[in-house]
Amino acid sequence: MGGVIVLTNVRTLLRSDWIDASGAVQTVAYLAISVIWAGAIAYSVREYRRDKAHESVEAIDTDLRVRTAEEEQASA
């Protein structure tokens, strides 16, 4: 959602009397923002998946440690 807000605000700024950017400059700006936005989404998804996998490994490791400790207590 943040990308849409940024695009809207950039569009408003580029078309304002203060900047009055040409069509080519506007197109380059929109493309640059879109590429950065897509990269940010890809990065976020990759980090989410990595964290999710790491949490799964930690959960399995914790479960294994608990079971090992229980087995040691039962055999003692």
mmCIF file of the N, C-alpha and C atoms, coordinates in Angstrom:
data_MODEL
# 
_entry.id   MODEL 
# 
loop_
_atom_site.group_PDB 
_atom_site.id 
_atom_site.type_symbol 
_atom_site.label_atom_id 
_atom_site.label_alt_id 
_atom_site.label_comp_id 
_atom_site.label_asym_id 
_atom_site.label_entity_id 
_atom_site.label_seq_id 
_atom_site.pdbx_PDB_ins_code 
_atom_site.Cartn_x 
_atom_site.Cartn_y 
_atom_site.Cartn_z 
_atom_site.occupancy 
_atom_site.B_iso_or_equiv 
_atom_site.pdbx_formal_charge 
_atom_site.auth_seq_id 
_atom_site.auth_comp_id 
_atom_site.auth_asym_id 
_atom_site.auth_atom_id 
_atom_site.pdbx_PDB_model_num 
ATOM 1   N N  . MET A 1 1  ? 0.819  -1.185  0.000   1.00 0.00 ? 1  MET A N  1 
ATOM 2   C CA . MET A 1 1  ? 0.000  0.000   0.000   1.00 0.00 ? 1  MET A CA 1 
ATOM 3   C C  . MET A 1 1  ? 0.868  1.257   0.000   1.00 0.00 ? 1  MET A C  1 
ATOM 4   N N  . GLY A 1 2  ? 1.997  1.165   0.658   1.00 0.00 ? 2  GLY A N  1 
ATOM 5   C CA . GLY A 1 2  ? 2.883  2.321   0.719   1.00 0.00 ? 2  GLY A CA 1 
ATOM 6   C C  . GLY A 1 2  ? 3.361  2.763   -0.651  1.00 0.00 ? 2  GLY A C  1 
ATOM 7   N N  . GLY A 1 3  ? 3.586  1.797   -1.536  1.00 0.00 ? 3  GLY A N  1 
ATOM 8   C CA . GLY A 1 3  ? 4.028  2.127   -2.885  1.00 0.00 ? 3  GLY A CA 1 
ATOM 9   C C  . GLY A 1 3  ? 2.994  2.942   -3.646  1.00 0.00 ? 3  GLY A C  1 
ATOM 10  N N  . VAL A 1 4  ? 1.729  2.631   -3.458  1.00 0.00 ? 4  VAL A N  1 
ATOM 11  C CA . VAL A 1 4  ? 0.658  3.387   -4.119  1.00 0.00 ? 4  VAL A CA 1 
ATOM 12  C C  . VAL A 1 4  ? 0.648  4.826   -3.617  1.00 0.00 ? 4  VAL A C  1 
ATOM 13  N N  . ILE A 1 5  ? 0.832  4.991   -2.330  1.00 0.00 ? 5  ILE A N  1 
ATOM 14  C CA . ILE A 1 5  ? 0.864  6.344   -1.755  1.00 0.00 ? 5  ILE A CA 1 
ATOM 15  C C  . ILE A 1 5  ? 2.048  7.121   -2.310  1.00 0.00 ? 5  ILE A C  1 
ATOM 16  N N  . VAL A 1 6  ? 3.208  6.470   -2.380  1.00 0.00 ? 6  VAL A N  1 
ATOM 17  C CA . VAL A 1 6  ? 4.394  7.143   -2.917  1.00 0.00 ? 6  VAL A CA 1 
ATOM 18  C C  . VAL A 1 6  ? 4.171  7.531   -4.376  1.00 0.00 ? 6  VAL A C  1 
ATOM 19  N N  . LEU A 1 7  ? 3.645  6.600   -5.173  1.00 0.00 ? 7  LEU A N  1 
ATOM 20  C CA . LEU A 1 7  ? 3.390  6.905   -6.583  1.00 0.00 ? 7  LEU A CA 1 
ATOM 21  C C  . LEU A 1 7  ? 2.420  8.074   -6.738  1.00 0.00 ? 7  LEU A C  1 
ATOM 22  N N  . THR A 1 8  ? 1.377  8.087   -5.936  1.00 0.00 ? 8  THR A N  1 
ATOM 23  C CA . THR A 1 8  ? 0.397  9.176   -6.008  1.00 0.00 ? 8  THR A CA 1 
ATOM 24  C C  . THR A 1 8  ? 1.037  10.507  -5.649  1.00 0.00 ? 8  THR A C  1 
ATOM 25  N N  . ASN A 1 9  ? 1.825  10.517  -4.594  1.00 0.00 ? 9  ASN A N  1 
ATOM 26  C CA . ASN A 1 9  ? 2.470  11.764  -4.178  1.00 0.00 ? 9  ASN A CA 1 
ATOM 27  C C  . ASN A 1 9  ? 3.512  12.234  -5.190  1.00 0.00 ? 9  ASN A C  1 
ATOM 28  N N  . VAL A 1 10 ? 4.268  11.298  -5.766  1.00 0.00 ? 10 VAL A N  1 
ATOM 29  C CA . VAL A 1 10 ? 5.261  11.673  -6.778  1.00 0.00 ? 10 VAL A CA 1 
ATOM 30  C C  . VAL A 1 10 ? 4.552  12.240  -8.002  1.00 0.00 ? 10 VAL A C  1 
ATOM 31  N N  . ARG A 1 11 ? 3.465  11.604  -8.384  1.00 0.00 ? 11 ARG A N  1 
ATOM 32  C CA . ARG A 1 11 ? 2.686  12.094  -9.533  1.00 0.00 ? 11 ARG A CA 1 
ATOM 33  C C  . ARG A 1 11 ? 2.225  13.527  -9.285  1.00 0.00 ? 11 ARG A C  1 
ATOM 34  N N  . THR A 1 12 ? 1.719  13.772  -8.088  1.00 0.00 ? 12 THR A N  1 
ATOM 35  C CA . THR A 1 12 ? 1.257  15.117  -7.744  1.00 0.00 ? 12 THR A CA 1 
ATOM 36  C C  . THR A 1 12 ? 2.411  16.110  -7.780  1.00 0.00 ? 12 THR A C  1 
ATOM 37  N N  . LEU A 1 13 ? 3.549  15.723  -7.216  1.00 0.00 ? 13 LEU A N  1 
ATOM 38  C CA . LEU A 1 13 ? 4.702  16.628  -7.202  1.00 0.00 ? 13 LEU A CA 1 
ATOM 39  C C  . LEU A 1 13 ? 5.246  16.896  -8.601  1.00 0.00 ? 13 LEU A C  1 
ATOM 40  N N  . LEU A 1 14 ? 5.373  15.836  -9.399  1.00 0.00 ? 14 LEU A N  1 
ATOM 41  C CA . LEU A 1 14 ? 5.946  16.012  -10.732 1.00 0.00 ? 14 LEU A CA 1 
ATOM 42  C C  . LEU A 1 14 ? 5.052  16.850  -11.646 1.00 0.00 ? 14 LEU A C  1 
ATOM 43  N N  . ARG A 1 15 ? 3.759  16.815  -11.418 1.00 0.00 ? 15 ARG A N  1 
ATOM 44  C CA . ARG A 1 15 ? 2.827  17.589  -12.245 1.00 0.00 ? 15 ARG A CA 1 
ATOM 45  C C  . ARG A 1 15 ? 2.544  18.981  -11.678 1.00 0.00 ? 15 ARG A C  1 
ATOM 46  N N  . SER A 1 16 ? 3.103  19.284  -10.520 1.00 0.00 ? 16 SER A N  1 
ATOM 47  C CA . SER A 1 16 ? 2.843  20.578  -9.896  1.00 0.00 ? 16 SER A CA 1 
ATOM 48  C C  . SER A 1 16 ? 3.556  21.705  -10.651 1.00 0.00 ? 16 SER A C  1 
ATOM 49  N N  . ASP A 1 17 ? 3.122  22.924  -10.414 1.00 0.00 ? 17 ASP A N  1 
ATOM 50  C CA . ASP A 1 17 ? 3.761  24.088  -11.023 1.00 0.00 ? 17 ASP A CA 1 
ATOM 51  C C  . ASP A 1 17 ? 5.186  24.260  -10.491 1.00 0.00 ? 17 ASP A C  1 
ATOM 52  N N  . TRP A 1 18 ? 5.431  23.774  -9.317  1.00 0.00 ? 18 TRP A N  1 
ATOM 53  C CA . TRP A 1 18 ? 6.734  23.928  -8.684  1.00 0.00 ? 18 TRP A CA 1 
ATOM 54  C C  . TRP A 1 18 ? 7.800  23.133  -9.442  1.00 0.00 ? 18 TRP A C  1 
ATOM 55  N N  . ILE A 1 19 ? 7.486  21.890  -9.861  1.00 0.00 ? 19 ILE A N  1 
ATOM 56  C CA . ILE A 1 19 ? 8.460  21.047  -10.560 1.00 0.00 ? 19 ILE A CA 1 
ATOM 57  C C  . ILE A 1 19 ? 8.176  21.017  -12.056 1.00 0.00 ? 19 ILE A C  1 
ATOM 58  N N  . ASP A 1 20 ? 6.943  20.759  -12.445 1.00 0.00 ? 20 ASP A N  1 
ATOM 59  C CA . ASP A 1 20 ? 6.499  20.721  -13.841 1.00 0.00 ? 20 ASP A CA 1 
ATOM 60  C C  . ASP A 1 20 ? 7.437  19.879  -14.720 1.00 0.00 ? 20 ASP A C  1 
ATOM 61  N N  . ALA A 1 21 ? 7.584  18.610  -14.332 1.00 0.00 ? 21 ALA A N  1 
ATOM 62  C CA . ALA A 1 21 ? 8.473  17.697  -15.055 1.00 0.00 ? 21 ALA A CA 1 
ATOM 63  C C  . ALA A 1 21 ? 7.863  17.284  -16.390 1.00 0.00 ? 21 ALA A C  1 
ATOM 64  N N  . SER A 1 22 ? 8.723  17.020  -17.353 1.00 0.00 ? 22 SER A N  1 
ATOM 65  C CA . SER A 1 22 ? 8.261  16.578  -18.669 1.00 0.00 ? 22 SER A CA 1 
ATOM 66  C C  . SER A 1 22 ? 7.733  15.150  -18.583 1.00 0.00 ? 22 SER A C  1 
ATOM 67  N N  . GLY A 1 23 ? 7.062  14.712  -19.620 1.00 0.00 ? 23 GLY A N  1 
ATOM 68  C CA . GLY A 1 23 ? 6.510  13.363  -19.649 1.00 0.00 ? 23 GLY A CA 1 
ATOM 69  C C  . GLY A 1 23 ? 7.569  12.295  -19.519 1.00 0.00 ? 23 GLY A C  1 
ATOM 70  N N  . ALA A 1 24 ? 8.723  12.515  -20.135 1.00 0.00 ? 24 ALA A N  1 
ATOM 71  C CA . ALA A 1 24 ? 9.817  11.535  -20.061 1.00 0.00 ? 24 ALA A CA 1 
ATOM 72  C C  . ALA A 1 24 ? 10.349 11.419  -18.633 1.00 0.00 ? 24 ALA A C  1 
ATOM 73  N N  . VAL A 1 25 ? 10.503 12.536  -17.963 1.00 0.00 ? 25 VAL A N  1 
ATOM 74  C CA . VAL A 1 25 ? 10.990 12.526  -16.580 1.00 0.00 ? 25 VAL A CA 1 
ATOM 75  C C  . VAL A 1 25 ? 9.975  11.826  -15.676 1.00 0.00 ? 25 VAL A C  1 
ATOM 76  N N  . GLN A 1 26 ? 8.709  12.089  -15.911 1.00 0.00 ? 26 GLN A N  1 
ATOM 77  C CA . GLN A 1 26 ? 7.665  11.430  -15.123 1.00 0.00 ? 26 GLN A CA 1 
ATOM 78  C C  . GLN A 1 26 ? 7.704  9.922   -15.322 1.00 0.00 ? 26 GLN A C  1 
ATOM 79  N N  . THR A 1 27 ? 7.854  9.496   -16.563 1.00 0.00 ? 27 THR A N  1 
ATOM 80  C CA . THR A 1 27 ? 7.895  8.070   -16.866 1.00 0.00 ? 27 THR A CA 1 
ATOM 81  C C  . THR A 1 27 ? 9.086  7.404   -16.189 1.00 0.00 ? 27 THR A C  1 
ATOM 82  N N  . VAL A 1 28 ? 10.240 8.018   -16.257 1.00 0.00 ? 28 VAL A N  1 
ATOM 83  C CA . VAL A 1 28 ? 11.437 7.466   -15.611 1.00 0.00 ? 28 VAL A CA 1 
ATOM 84  C C  . VAL A 1 28 ? 11.235 7.395   -14.096 1.00 0.00 ? 28 VAL A C  1 
ATOM 85  N N  . ALA A 1 29 ? 10.657 8.419   -13.529 1.00 0.00 ? 29 ALA A N  1 
ATOM 86  C CA . ALA A 1 29 ? 10.415 8.430   -12.080 1.00 0.00 ? 29 ALA A CA 1 
ATOM 87  C C  . ALA A 1 29 ? 9.448  7.314   -11.686 1.00 0.00 ? 29 ALA A C  1 
ATOM 88  N N  . TYR A 1 30 ? 8.366  7.143   -12.439 1.00 0.00 ? 30 TYR A N  1 
ATOM 89  C CA . TYR A 1 30 ? 7.394  6.088   -12.144 1.00 0.00 ? 30 TYR A CA 1 
ATOM 90  C C  . TYR A 1 30 ? 8.033  4.708   -12.267 1.00 0.00 ? 30 TYR A C  1 
ATOM 91  N N  . LEU A 1 31 ? 8.834  4.520   -13.312 1.00 0.00 ? 31 LEU A N  1 
ATOM 92  C CA . LEU A 1 31 ? 9.502  3.231   -13.493 1.00 0.00 ? 31 LEU A CA 1 
ATOM 93  C C  . LEU A 1 31 ? 10.493 2.948   -12.358 1.00 0.00 ? 31 LEU A C  1 
ATOM 94  N N  . ALA A 1 32 ? 11.251 3.952   -11.982 1.00 0.00 ? 32 ALA A N  1 
ATOM 95  C CA . ALA A 1 32 ? 12.229 3.776   -10.900 1.00 0.00 ? 32 ALA A CA 1 
ATOM 96  C C  . ALA A 1 32 ? 11.525 3.417   -9.590  1.00 0.00 ? 32 ALA A C  1 
ATOM 97  N N  . ILE A 1 33 ? 10.461 4.120   -9.287  1.00 0.00 ? 33 ILE A N  1 
ATOM 98  C CA . ILE A 1 33 ? 9.718  3.838   -8.058  1.00 0.00 ? 33 ILE A CA 1 
ATOM 99  C C  . ILE A 1 33 ? 9.106  2.441   -8.121  1.00 0.00 ? 33 ILE A C  1 
ATOM 100 N N  . SER A 1 34 ? 8.583  2.060   -9.275  1.00 0.00 ? 34 SER A N  1 
ATOM 101 C CA . SER A 1 34 ? 7.982  0.733   -9.425  1.00 0.00 ? 34 SER A CA 1 
ATOM 102 C C  . SER A 1 34 ? 9.017  -0.372  -9.235  1.00 0.00 ? 34 SER A C  1 
ATOM 103 N N  . VAL A 1 35 ? 10.207 -0.187  -9.789  1.00 0.00 ? 35 VAL A N  1 
ATOM 104 C CA . VAL A 1 35 ? 11.267 -1.190  -9.641  1.00 0.00 ? 35 VAL A CA 1 
ATOM 105 C C  . VAL A 1 35 ? 11.705 -1.292  -8.184  1.00 0.00 ? 35 VAL A C  1 
ATOM 106 N N  . ILE A 1 36 ? 11.876 -0.160  -7.533  1.00 0.00 ? 36 ILE A N  1 
ATOM 107 C CA . ILE A 1 36 ? 12.271 -0.158  -6.121  1.00 0.00 ? 36 ILE A CA 1 
ATOM 108 C C  . ILE A 1 36 ? 11.186 -0.811  -5.271  1.00 0.00 ? 36 ILE A C  1 
ATOM 109 N N  . TRP A 1 37 ? 9.937  -0.496  -5.560  1.00 0.00 ? 37 TRP A N  1 
ATOM 110 C CA . TRP A 1 37 ? 8.800  -1.061  -4.835  1.00 0.00 ? 37 TRP A CA 1 
ATOM 111 C C  . TRP A 1 37 ? 8.763  -2.578  -5.017  1.00 0.00 ? 37 TRP A C  1 
ATOM 112 N N  . ALA A 1 38 ? 8.913  -3.057  -6.238  1.00 0.00 ? 38 ALA A N  1 
ATOM 113 C CA . ALA A 1 38 ? 8.908  -4.499  -6.501  1.00 0.00 ? 38 ALA A CA 1 
ATOM 114 C C  . ALA A 1 38 ? 10.078 -5.174  -5.783  1.00 0.00 ? 38 ALA A C  1 
ATOM 115 N N  . GLY A 1 39 ? 11.231 -4.528  -5.778  1.00 0.00 ? 39 GLY A N  1 
ATOM 116 C CA . GLY A 1 39 ? 12.387 -5.066  -5.064  1.00 0.00 ? 39 GLY A CA 1 
ATOM 117 C C  . GLY A 1 39 ? 12.141 -5.157  -3.568  1.00 0.00 ? 39 GLY A C  1 
ATOM 118 N N  . ALA A 1 40 ? 11.490 -4.148  -3.025  1.00 0.00 ? 40 ALA A N  1 
ATOM 119 C CA . ALA A 1 40 ? 11.180 -4.153  -1.592  1.00 0.00 ? 40 ALA A CA 1 
ATOM 120 C C  . ALA A 1 40 ? 10.205 -5.279  -1.244  1.00 0.00 ? 40 ALA A C  1 
ATOM 121 N N  . ILE A 1 41 ? 9.232  -5.503  -2.113  1.00 0.00 ? 41 ILE A N  1 
ATOM 122 C CA . ILE A 1 41 ? 8.281  -6.592  -1.876  1.00 0.00 ? 41 ILE A CA 1 
ATOM 123 C C  . ILE A 1 41 ? 8.999  -7.939  -1.959  1.00 0.00 ? 41 ILE A C  1 
ATOM 124 N N  . ALA A 1 42 ? 9.846  -8.115  -2.966  1.00 0.00 ? 42 ALA A N  1 
ATOM 125 C CA . ALA A 1 42 ? 10.595 -9.366  -3.112  1.00 0.00 ? 42 ALA A CA 1 
ATOM 126 C C  . ALA A 1 42 ? 11.496 -9.607  -1.901  1.00 0.00 ? 42 ALA A C  1 
ATOM 127 N N  . TYR A 1 43 ? 12.157 -8.564  -1.433  1.00 0.00 ? 43 TYR A N  1 
ATOM 128 C CA . TYR A 1 43 ? 13.016 -8.672  -0.259  1.00 0.00 ? 43 TYR A CA 1 
ATOM 129 C C  . TYR A 1 43 ? 12.204 -9.073  0.970   1.00 0.00 ? 43 TYR A C  1 
ATOM 130 N N  . SER A 1 44 ? 11.051 -8.444  1.145   1.00 0.00 ? 44 SER A N  1 
ATOM 131 C CA . SER A 1 44 ? 10.201 -8.743  2.298   1.00 0.00 ? 44 SER A CA 1 
ATOM 132 C C  . SER A 1 44 ? 9.719  -10.185 2.274   1.00 0.00 ? 44 SER A C  1 
ATOM 133 N N  . VAL A 1 45 ? 9.314  -10.657 1.106   1.00 0.00 ? 45 VAL A N  1 
ATOM 134 C CA . VAL A 1 45 ? 8.854  -12.042 0.984   1.00 0.00 ? 45 VAL A CA 1 
ATOM 135 C C  . VAL A 1 45 ? 9.993  -13.005 1.278   1.00 0.00 ? 45 VAL A C  1 
ATOM 136 N N  . ARG A 1 46 ? 11.175 -12.724 0.745   1.00 0.00 ? 46 ARG A N  1 
ATOM 137 C CA . ARG A 1 46 ? 12.331 -13.589 0.980   1.00 0.00 ? 46 ARG A CA 1 
ATOM 138 C C  . ARG A 1 46 ? 12.684 -13.644 2.470   1.00 0.00 ? 46 ARG A C  1 
ATOM 139 N N  . GLU A 1 47 ? 12.702 -12.498 3.131   1.00 0.00 ? 47 GLU A N  1 
ATOM 140 C CA . GLU A 1 47 ? 13.016 -12.463 4.561   1.00 0.00 ? 47 GLU A CA 1 
ATOM 141 C C  . GLU A 1 47 ? 11.943 -13.170 5.378   1.00 0.00 ? 47 GLU A C  1 
ATOM 142 N N  . TYR A 1 48 ? 10.687 -13.013 4.995   1.00 0.00 ? 48 TYR A N  1 
ATOM 143 C CA . TYR A 1 48 ? 9.601  -13.690 5.695   1.00 0.00 ? 48 TYR A CA 1 
ATOM 144 C C  . TYR A 1 48 ? 9.778  -15.203 5.599   1.00 0.00 ? 48 TYR A C  1 
ATOM 145 N N  . ARG A 1 49 ? 10.071 -15.686 4.395   1.00 0.00 ? 49 ARG A N  1 
ATOM 146 C CA . ARG A 1 49 ? 10.253 -17.123 4.211   1.00 0.00 ? 49 ARG A CA 1 
ATOM 147 C C  . ARG A 1 49 ? 11.473 -17.633 4.985   1.00 0.00 ? 49 ARG A C  1 
ATOM 148 N N  . ARG A 1 50 ? 12.539 -16.854 5.004   1.00 0.00 ? 50 ARG A N  1 
ATOM 149 C CA . ARG A 1 50 ? 13.732 -17.262 5.737   1.00 0.00 ? 50 ARG A CA 1 
ATOM 150 C C  . ARG A 1 50 ? 13.444 -17.318 7.240   1.00 0.00 ? 50 ARG A C  1 
ATOM 151 N N  . ASP A 1 51 ? 12.744 -16.318 7.768   1.00 0.00 ? 51 ASP A N  1 
ATOM 152 C CA . ASP A 1 51 ? 12.388 -16.315 9.182   1.00 0.00 ? 51 ASP A CA 1 
ATOM 153 C C  . ASP A 1 51 ? 11.470 -17.485 9.524   1.00 0.00 ? 51 ASP A C  1 
ATOM 154 N N  . LYS A 1 52 ? 10.524 -17.757 8.637   1.00 0.00 ? 52 LYS A N  1 
ATOM 155 C CA . LYS A 1 52 ? 9.595  -18.860 8.864   1.00 0.00 ? 52 LYS A CA 1 
ATOM 156 C C  . LYS A 1 52 ? 10.340 -20.188 8.901   1.00 0.00 ? 52 LYS A C  1 
ATOM 157 N N  . ALA A 1 53 ? 11.273 -20.381 7.990   1.00 0.00 ? 53 ALA A N  1 
ATOM 158 C CA . ALA A 1 53 ? 12.075 -21.603 7.968   1.00 0.00 ? 53 ALA A CA 1 
ATOM 159 C C  . ALA A 1 53 ? 12.947 -21.697 9.219   1.00 0.00 ? 53 ALA A C  1 
ATOM 160 N N  . HIS A 1 54 ? 13.513 -20.566 9.629   1.00 0.00 ? 54 HIS A N  1 
ATOM 161 C CA . HIS A 1 54 ? 14.369 -20.554 10.822  1.00 0.00 ? 54 HIS A CA 1 
ATOM 162 C C  . HIS A 1 54 ? 13.555 -20.901 12.061  1.00 0.00 ? 54 HIS A C  1 
ATOM 163 N N  . GLU A 1 55 ? 12.340 -20.363 12.161  1.00 0.00 ? 55 GLU A N  1 
ATOM 164 C CA . GLU A 1 55 ? 11.480 -20.680 13.297  1.00 0.00 ? 55 GLU A CA 1 
ATOM 165 C C  . GLU A 1 55 ? 11.137 -22.161 13.318  1.00 0.00 ? 55 GLU A C  1 
ATOM 166 N N  . SER A 1 56 ? 10.933 -22.745 12.154  1.00 0.00 ? 56 SER A N  1 
ATOM 167 C CA . SER A 1 56 ? 10.630 -24.175 12.083  1.00 0.00 ? 56 SER A CA 1 
ATOM 168 C C  . SER A 1 56 ? 11.815 -24.997 12.576  1.00 0.00 ? 56 SER A C  1 
ATOM 169 N N  . VAL A 1 57 ? 13.009 -24.614 12.181  1.00 0.00 ? 57 VAL A N  1 
ATOM 170 C CA . VAL A 1 57 ? 14.210 -25.326 12.626  1.00 0.00 ? 57 VAL A CA 1 
ATOM 171 C C  . VAL A 1 57 ? 14.368 -25.188 14.133  1.00 0.00 ? 57 VAL A C  1 
ATOM 172 N N  . GLU A 1 58 ? 14.130 -23.992 14.663  1.00 0.00 ? 58 GLU A N  1 
ATOM 173 C CA . GLU A 1 58 ? 14.234 -23.787 16.113  1.00 0.00 ? 58 GLU A CA 1 
ATOM 174 C C  . GLU A 1 58 ? 13.201 -24.624 16.856  1.00 0.00 ? 58 GLU A C  1 
ATOM 175 N N  . ALA A 1 59 ? 11.987 -24.712 16.341  1.00 0.00 ? 59 ALA A N  1 
ATOM 176 C CA . ALA A 1 59 ? 10.941 -25.502 16.981  1.00 0.00 ? 59 ALA A CA 1 
ATOM 177 C C  . ALA A 1 59 ? 11.306 -26.977 16.994  1.00 0.00 ? 59 ALA A C  1 
ATOM 178 N N  . ILE A 1 60 ? 11.826 -27.476 15.901  1.00 0.00 ? 60 ILE A N  1 
ATOM 179 C CA . ILE A 1 60 ? 12.238 -28.887 15.833  1.00 0.00 ? 60 ILE A CA 1 
ATOM 180 C C  . ILE A 1 60 ? 13.394 -29.144 16.794  1.00 0.00 ? 60 ILE A C  1 
ATOM 181 N N  . ASP A 1 61 ? 14.354 -28.219 16.844  1.00 0.00 ? 61 ASP A N  1 
ATOM 182 C CA . ASP A 1 61 ? 15.501 -28.368 17.733  1.00 0.00 ? 61 ASP A CA 1 
ATOM 183 C C  . ASP A 1 61 ? 15.044 -28.373 19.193  1.00 0.00 ? 61 ASP A C  1 
ATOM 184 N N  . THR A 1 62 ? 14.130 -27.475 19.548  1.00 0.00 ? 62 THR A N  1 
ATOM 185 C CA . THR A 1 62 ? 13.626 -27.411 20.921  1.00 0.00 ? 62 THR A CA 1 
ATOM 186 C C  . THR A 1 62 ? 12.888 -28.695 21.270  1.00 0.00 ? 62 THR A C  1 
ATOM 187 N N  . ASP A 1 63 ? 12.053 -29.171 20.354  1.00 0.00 ? 63 ASP A N  1 
ATOM 188 C CA . ASP A 1 63 ? 11.315 -30.412 20.585  1.00 0.00 ? 63 ASP A CA 1 
ATOM 189 C C  . ASP A 1 63 ? 12.272 -31.582 20.788  1.00 0.00 ? 63 ASP A C  1 
ATOM 190 N N  . LEU A 1 64 ? 13.319 -31.645 19.974  1.00 0.00 ? 64 LEU A N  1 
ATOM 191 C CA . LEU A 1 64 ? 14.306 -32.715 20.091  1.00 0.00 ? 64 LEU A CA 1 
ATOM 192 C C  . LEU A 1 64 ? 15.013 -32.652 21.444  1.00 0.00 ? 64 LEU A C  1 
ATOM 193 N N  . ARG A 1 65 ? 15.363 -31.463 21.885  1.00 0.00 ? 65 ARG A N  1 
ATOM 194 C CA . ARG A 1 65 ? 16.041 -31.324 23.183  1.00 0.00 ? 65 ARG A CA 1 
ATOM 195 C C  . ARG A 1 65 ? 15.137 -31.752 24.333  1.00 0.00 ? 65 ARG A C  1 
ATOM 196 N N  . VAL A 1 66 ? 13.852 -31.371 24.238  1.00 0.00 ? 66 VAL A N  1 
ATOM 197 C CA . VAL A 1 66 ? 12.907 -31.751 25.299  1.00 0.00 ? 66 VAL A CA 1 
ATOM 198 C C  . VAL A 1 66 ? 12.757 -33.269 25.342  1.00 0.00 ? 66 VAL A C  1 
ATOM 199 N N  . ARG A 1 67 ? 12.603 -33.889 24.183  1.00 0.00 ? 67 ARG A N  1 
ATOM 200 C CA . ARG A 1 67 ? 12.455 -35.346 24.139  1.00 0.00 ? 67 ARG A CA 1 
ATOM 201 C C  . ARG A 1 67 ? 13.706 -36.051 24.668  1.00 0.00 ? 67 ARG A C  1 
ATOM 202 N N  . THR A 1 68 ? 14.874 -35.539 24.305  1.00 0.00 ? 68 THR A N  1 
ATOM 203 C CA . THR A 1 68 ? 16.128 -36.134 24.788  1.00 0.00 ? 68 THR A CA 1 
ATOM 204 C C  . THR A 1 68 ? 16.222 -36.022 26.302  1.00 0.00 ? 68 THR A C  1 
ATOM 205 N N  . ALA A 1 69 ? 15.861 -34.881 26.832  1.00 0.00 ? 69 ALA A N  1 
ATOM 206 C CA . ALA A 1 69 ? 15.912 -34.684 28.285  1.00 0.00 ? 69 ALA A CA 1 
ATOM 207 C C  . ALA A 1 69 ? 14.909 -35.606 28.976  1.00 0.00 ? 69 ALA A C  1 
ATOM 208 N N  . GLU A 1 70 ? 13.731 -35.772 28.399  1.00 0.00 ? 70 GLU A N  1 
ATOM 209 C CA . GLU A 1 70 ? 12.719 -36.648 28.989  1.00 0.00 ? 70 GLU A CA 1 
ATOM 210 C C  . GLU A 1 70 ? 13.205 -38.092 28.982  1.00 0.00 ? 70 GLU A C  1 
ATOM 211 N N  . GLU A 1 71 ? 13.823 -38.513 27.876  1.00 0.00 ? 71 GLU A N  1 
ATOM 212 C CA . GLU A 1 71 ? 14.343 -39.876 27.782  1.00 0.00 ? 71 GLU A CA 1 
ATOM 213 C C  . GLU A 1 71 ? 15.458 -40.119 28.789  1.00 0.00 ? 71 GLU A C  1 
ATOM 214 N N  . GLU A 1 72 ? 16.324 -39.119 28.986  1.00 0.00 ? 72 GLU A N  1 
ATOM 215 C CA . GLU A 1 72 ? 17.406 -39.248 29.960  1.00 0.00 ? 72 GLU A CA 1 
ATOM 216 C C  . GLU A 1 72 ? 16.849 -39.366 31.377  1.00 0.00 ? 72 GLU A C  1 
ATOM 217 N N  . GLN A 1 73 ? 15.810 -38.606 31.683  1.00 0.00 ? 73 GLN A N  1 
ATOM 218 C CA . GLN A 1 73 ? 15.203 -38.673 33.022  1.00 0.00 ? 73 GLN A CA 1 
ATOM 219 C C  . GLN A 1 73 ? 14.495 -40.013 33.215  1.00 0.00 ? 73 GLN A C  1 
ATOM 220 N N  . ALA A 1 74 ? 13.873 -40.514 32.174  1.00 0.00 ? 74 ALA A N  1 
ATOM 221 C CA . ALA A 1 74 ? 13.150 -41.780 32.280  1.00 0.00 ? 74 ALA A CA 1 
ATOM 222 C C  . ALA A 1 74 ? 14.124 -42.939 32.461  1.00 0.00 ? 74 ALA A C  1 
ATOM 223 N N  . SER A 1 75 ? 15.278 -42.874 31.855  1.00 0.00 ? 75 SER A N  1 
ATOM 224 C CA . SER A 1 75 ? 16.250 -43.975 31.958  1.00 0.00 ? 75 SER A CA 1 
ATOM 225 C C  . SER A 1 75 ? 17.075 -43.887 33.236  1.00 0.00 ? 75 SER A C  1 
ATOM 226 N N  . ALA A 1 76 ? 17.029 -42.755 33.915  1.00 0.00 ? 76 ALA A N  1 
ATOM 227 C CA . ALA A 1 76 ? 17.848 -42.600 35.128  1.00 0.00 ? 76 ALA A CA 1 
ATOM 228 C C  . ALA A 1 76 ? 17.200 -43.177 36.353  1.00 0.00 ? 76 ALA A C  1 
# 
